[in-house]
Amino acid sequence: NLYAALRCGQYIKKEFPAIKIALGGGYANTELRSLSDQRILEFVDFICLDDGEAPLEQLFSFIQQKTEATALKRTFHLQGDQLVYTNASSCVDYKQATIGTPDYSDLLLNDYISVIELINPMHSLWSDGRWNKLTMAHGCYWGKCTFCDISLPYISQYEPISASLLCDRMESIIAQTGNNGFHFVDEAAPPSLMQALAIEIIKRKLVVSWWTNIRFEKKFTRDLCLLLKQSGCIGVSGGLEVASDRLLELIQKGITVAQVAKVNQHFCDAGIMVHAYLMYGFPTQTAQETIDSLEMVRQLFEAEILHSAFWHQFTMTVHSPVGTKPEAFQVQIAEPSRGRFANNDLVHIDETGTDHEAFSYGLKKSLFNYMHKACFDFPLQKWFDFKVPKTSVPNDFIRKALEDTELYTPNPHAKVIYFGAHPVKTIQSKSKKGATWEVANLKFETAQASIDIKIAPEQAAWLEYILQAIHYSQEKTWALKAIKENYEQNGLEDFELFWDNKPISSLYKVGLYHL
């Protein structure tokens, strides 16, 4: 992207010298913060760091000669023949709620080509066609991963946007472009905001497809994943990273491999594609741990709870905890001196002595086959042309993790919302050995499922009422505790026996979600 951008800048400078060119975004924000080599300004006129709205607004005023260069914000530029960095403290950044909706009106959207990457399903999703880009939240709500640039504003300054405002922007962009596909480009979208967004999408009856980046955390329950799918979510991508519990703890990822397996199962059962970012070569990672990580990945693909993944070798960066305190991770920075141009990646010495780069080809080759549901029975040694240790991971680790059902303890404060249609009720008479009684049959229909449940007529009448009361279209939301109290106030007994067991417990299939 950098090379292409500079070639474009070179062409514009030559053919349209009056046009001013600004560069910004991820590369500038991470690599060029300590820039002192002015040669890049042969291709662009300005380099803006971090959030772009205020810097670009100030830059526009400067180009129009309405303000002086001293009013520029977080901008590298030439002053005479000297490279200078100006950051006017009097200019403040915009809040995410006030930055407005992207305006695509002058882009020739239909003229962009699609580049389809068939090997990797998630890469195909990225490249096939065009996605409207939005952000649910600025920054990262987790903000602890030790390999990440958590000291930089684009990570550290967390600021979520309300679900209603996000939907306003989605509706505006759909009206502009005619395109109803959205990629939320968050560092890690917050589960609570994803839930609120999904509910708002359903309330507004928007027909959209969307996907985003997440953290594989326990909040992604079966019911939340079903809700996300119902709102149009088609895929998620998240960091499994080293797929080793010891190293995940060192990274401060806040997850375990078993937890990732359960979360992935929830997404996959809901019909949502899952992509994992994988990492090897993290400080202190041994050859044994690398092979064990590969075995974990093999089992995840074999269990069909992972559709797509990509391995990348760990890189130490200046702005990450590993880069600022390498001694805490038992590594040394090999080249501490800074260059005049890009300064982000740090060459480091891993004192474990493991040759991480040697594993690269084997990891990627095995992954290619696993994504195509092939070679699950190959011994891991097969992928490497040098001797590797045997895996220490039991070959049924992931299967057992998925079978491990923790004791279910309902959260009395959980929101319970019904997203289905009103059931059709019929009353049937039953008789046995001279005794006659009535049974209510409630029929639930959705595009995906049809369920009939038979319960006592008085329970059926209450259930009809409560499903209407907790319907997503209602303003009031109900907690499980309030539903139980209402059940008992109506003279009904044994709420837990009724609510937590079949047939009521199967109603998640028709849109009854505990969130």
Buried (B, 14 or more C-beta within 10 A) or exposed (E): EEEEBBEEBBEBBEEEEEEEBBBBBEBBBBBBBBBEEBEBBEBBBBBBBBBBBBBBEBBEBBEEEEBEBEBBBBBBBEEEEEBEBBEBEEBEBEEBEEBEBBEBEEEEEEEEEEEEEEEBBBBBBBBEBBBBEBBBBBBBBBBEBBBBBBBBBBBEBBEBBBBEBBBBBBBBBBEBBEBBBBBBEBBBBBBBBBBBBBBBBBBBEBEBBBBBBBBBBEBBBBBBBBBBBBBBBBBBBBBBBBBBBEBBEBBBBBBBBBBBBBBBBBBBEBEBBBBBBBBBBBBBBBBBBBBBBBBBBBBBBBBEBBBBBBBBEBBBBBBBBBBBEBEEBEBEBEEEEEEEBBBBBBEBEBEBEBEBEBBBEBBBBBBEBBBEEEBEEEEBBEBBEEEBBEBEBEEEBBBEBBEEEEEEEBEEEBBBBBBBEEBEBEEEEEEEEEEEEEBBBBEBBBEEBEBEBEBBBEBBBBBBEBBEBBBBEEEEEBBBBBBBBBBEEEEBEEBEEBBEEEBBEBBBBBBBBBB
